[in-house]
């Protein structure tokens, strides 16, 4: 049996915060269709972003899902 890969929510949140850079948290949360508090929890690694949110950020910030999730690629 193949071991299940470990998801590092803190690292994912840090990469999302880094992507956001000059964009205010409330602006990005409006774009993603979630509350500012929800986005804050994602950036702090408390909860995982949905696949839809990851795809929207990938398009908005021109980054691959691989980079957002694992820090690989660009």
ABEGO torsion letter per residue (X at the ends): XBBBBBBBAAAAAAAAAAAAGABBAAAAAAAAGBBAAAAAAAAAGABBBBAAAAAAAAAAAGBBAAAAAAGBEX
